[in-house]
Amino acid sequence: MRIAVIGTGYVGLVAGTCFAESGNDVTCVDVDENKIRRLKEGEVPIYEPGLEELLRRNVHDGRLSFTTSYADAIPGAQVVFIAVGTPPGEDGSADLKYVLSAARSIAEHMTGFTVVADKSTVPVGTAAKVAEVIRSHTRHEFDVVSNPEFLKEGAAIDDFMKPDRVVIGATNPRAFEVMDELYGPFVRTGKPIIHMDPASAELTKYAANAMLATRISFMNEIANICNRVGAKVDLVRQGIGTDERIGSRFLFSGVGYGGSCFPKDVQAVVKTAEQHGYEFRILKAVEDVNERQKKVLFEQVVSHFGPDLSAKRFAVWGLAFKPNTDDMREAPAVVVINALLGAGATVCACDPEAIEEARKHHLGDRIDYVEKPMDALDGADGLILVTEWNEFRRPDFEAVKKKLRTPVVFDGRNIYSRKTLEGLGFTYFGIGV
Ligand SMILES: NC(=O)c1ccc[n+]([C@@H]2O[C@H](COP(=O)([O-])OP(=O)(O)OC[C@H]3O[C@@H](n4cnc5c(N)ncnc54)[C@H](O)[C@@H]3O)[C@@H](O)[C@H]2O)c1
């Protein structure tokens, strides 16, 4: 099939590459000239495990190409995916300007019947808005489909190639047919393609992220109670996670969720509900709990060292909002580091992939950066673990102790053992352990 993908971010690039990998002829379009230039040179502008190799192979085999020109990509494409960003507007609702601008450009370049599939996460009613924009800029036939994406950054290729389900929201049987054919190769193991109306598909995506965010905030509250009553959140997690009605995933307590999806999608659902005269109380609480949770590590630092940190220096391990990505959008590390700097401390941070992103867009030269985790400890008064990259999991704690000025570890992801660390003479802070 001939396909175009609009937007070459985490979603568009992965979707385009995976569709090419399954034999389609894919052209990816982006308005960012720099991104397209790098992609044409075989350089992947984001860090996503496995993507670079897959992308290069498909470019080499002639199934995948990149352009800034809609005129190169849209004529003759049977399916066009919209995968542009939907950042929060000032009031928290999703800003649709990129989606609607892409819709208009698609319409202006269509040369025949086209299925336009919205992969961006968008509020209920967007498919209808996209259809309206397209209708007013073309005379060709088209169907607008809602096809939300559920991939996780850090495991995006695997998630896309082997989805738990594919959700298609459409009104016309011919659109379902085209989409079923396209996704056939990805659901050979019997995972379902679920057909529904566009509004339900749009809400499904928000409901999925809102549910996952709720689990995280819920477990963070349980952890905060554990700290106060002397219980251990890891044991509680195992105790409830083995209940099949609950399941074991997304039950880890920590420093709060971040990333490009949960924070904005939770806000967008609250806003959509509000616009329809409904107060979504659970999700407001989920958001409040998360904002508070991002401050827990800093509060622990203050409880140990006092509020004036002006003579203190901290090693921070982990900047990305989660391991295996360089994405720092809404990353808890930014909140922790800003609070430390605000209290007068200096910071030396290490992250396997996100240093460039941190320096360019989030923290600038206000902190020091090092490539090797152990180098961050030189002259530091304490170690703060924010993101649980594998390389941070098993450090030589004897060596860590020698480097630190005072042996104290703030473990924002509960990856170290309190018993082991206390046995070695460290003061240990965890989240409910
Ligand atoms: N990142 C994720 O893990 C994830 C997962 C599922 C769904 N989503 C959703 O998918 C959408 C895209 O997310 P992302 O993280 O890939 O975004 P991103 O910000 O990484 O990439 C978006 C890209 O779209 C490009 N763009 C903007 N306007 C354009 C236009 N008119 N024409 C062509 N290109 C244009 C931008 O230059 C950018 O490269 C969002 O709605 C997001 O909520 C994201």
The ligand as an SDF file (V2000), in Angstrom:
LIG
                    3D

 44 48  0  0  0  0  0  0  0  0999 V2000
    5.2720    9.9900   22.3230 N   0  0  0  0  0  0  0  0  0  0  0  0
    4.5050    8.9670   22.6650 C   0  0  0  0  0  0  0  0  0  0  0  0
    4.9060    8.0650   23.4020 O   0  0  0  0  0  0  0  0  0  0  0  0
    3.0820    8.8870   22.1550 C   0  0  0  0  0  0  0  0  0  0  0  0
    2.3870    7.6770   22.2650 C   0  0  0  0  0  0  0  0  0  0  0  0
    1.0890    7.6100   21.7790 C   0  0  0  0  0  0  0  0  0  0  0  0
    0.5010    8.7350   21.2190 C   0  0  0  0  0  0  0  0  0  0  0  0
    1.1850    9.8960   21.1460 N   0  0  0  0  0  0  0  0  0  0  0  0
    0.5360   11.0580   20.5110 C   0  0  0  0  0  0  0  0  0  0  0  0
    1.0070   11.1370   19.1640 O   0  0  0  0  0  0  0  0  0  0  0  0
    1.1350   12.5130   18.7670 C   0  0  0  0  0  0  0  0  0  0  0  0
    2.5650   12.7870   18.3280 C   0  0  0  0  0  0  0  0  0  0  0  0
    3.4130   12.6190   19.4620 O   0  0  0  0  0  0  0  0  0  0  0  0
    5.0140   12.6150   19.3230 P   0  0  0  0  0  0  0  0  0  0  0  0
    5.5490   12.3460   20.6880 O   0  0  0  0  0  0  0  0  0  0  0  0
    5.4020   11.7520   18.1850 O   0  0  0  0  0  0  0  0  0  0  0  0
    5.2320   14.1620   18.9330 O   0  0  0  0  0  0  0  0  0  0  0  0
    6.5790   14.9120   18.5490 P   0  0  0  0  0  0  0  0  0  0  0  0
    6.4560   16.2620   19.1090 O   0  0  0  0  0  0  0  0  0  0  0  0
    7.7650   14.0570   18.8900 O   0  0  0  0  0  0  0  0  0  0  0  0
    6.5200   14.9950   16.9440 O   0  0  0  0  0  0  0  0  0  0  0  0
    5.5610   15.7150   16.2360 C   0  0  0  0  0  0  0  0  0  0  0  0
    6.1600   16.0990   14.8710 C   0  0  0  0  0  0  0  0  0  0  0  0
    5.1420   16.6820   14.0540 O   0  0  0  0  0  0  0  0  0  0  0  0
    5.7600   17.6870   13.2660 C   0  0  0  0  0  0  0  0  0  0  0  0
    4.7150   18.6080   12.7350 N   0  0  0  0  0  0  0  0  0  0  0  0
    4.0010   19.5530   13.3940 C   0  0  0  0  0  0  0  0  0  0  0  0
    3.1280   20.1390   12.5460 N   0  0  0  0  0  0  0  0  0  0  0  0
    3.2890   19.5530   11.3340 C   0  0  0  0  0  0  0  0  0  0  0  0
    2.6580   19.7210   10.0770 C   0  0  0  0  0  0  0  0  0  0  0  0
    1.6660   20.6010    9.8950 N   0  0  0  0  0  0  0  0  0  0  0  0
    3.0850   18.9530    9.0500 N   0  0  0  0  0  0  0  0  0  0  0  0
    4.0800   18.0620    9.2100 C   0  0  0  0  0  0  0  0  0  0  0  0
    4.6980   17.8460   10.3940 N   0  0  0  0  0  0  0  0  0  0  0  0
    4.3120   18.5810   11.4430 C   0  0  0  0  0  0  0  0  0  0  0  0
    6.7390   18.3490   14.2110 C   0  0  0  0  0  0  0  0  0  0  0  0
    7.7360   19.0650   13.5240 O   0  0  0  0  0  0  0  0  0  0  0  0
    7.2860   17.1170   14.9640 C   0  0  0  0  0  0  0  0  0  0  0  0
    8.4500   16.5980   14.3200 O   0  0  0  0  0  0  0  0  0  0  0  0
    0.6570   13.3370   19.9660 C   0  0  0  0  0  0  0  0  0  0  0  0
   -0.7040   13.6080   19.8110 O   0  0  0  0  0  0  0  0  0  0  0  0
    0.8680   12.3840   21.1330 C   0  0  0  0  0  0  0  0  0  0  0  0
   -0.0070   12.6720   22.2020 O   0  0  0  0  0  0  0  0  0  0  0  0
    2.4790   10.0000   21.5860 C   0  0  0  0  0  0  0  0  0  0  0  0
  1  2  1  0
  2  3  2  0
  2  4  1  0
  4  5  1  0
  4 44  2  0
  5  6  2  0
  6  7  1  0
  7  8  2  0
  8  9  1  0
  8 44  1  0
  9 10  1  0
  9 42  1  0
 10 11  1  0
 11 12  1  0
 11 40  1  0
 12 13  1  0
 13 14  1  0
 14 15  2  0
 14 16  1  0
 14 17  1  0
 17 18  1  0
 18 19  2  0
 18 20  1  0
 18 21  1  0
 21 22  1  0
 22 23  1  0
 23 24  1  0
 23 38  1  0
 24 25  1  0
 25 26  1  0
 25 36  1  0
 26 27  1  0
 26 35  1  0
 27 28  2  0
 28 29  1  0
 29 30  1  0
 29 35  2  0
 30 31  1  0
 30 32  2  0
 32 33  1  0
 33 34  2  0
 34 35  1  0
 36 37  1  0
 36 38  1  0
 38 39  1  0
 40 41  1  0
 40 42  1  0
 42 43  1  0
M  CHG  2   8   1  16  -1
M  END
$$$$
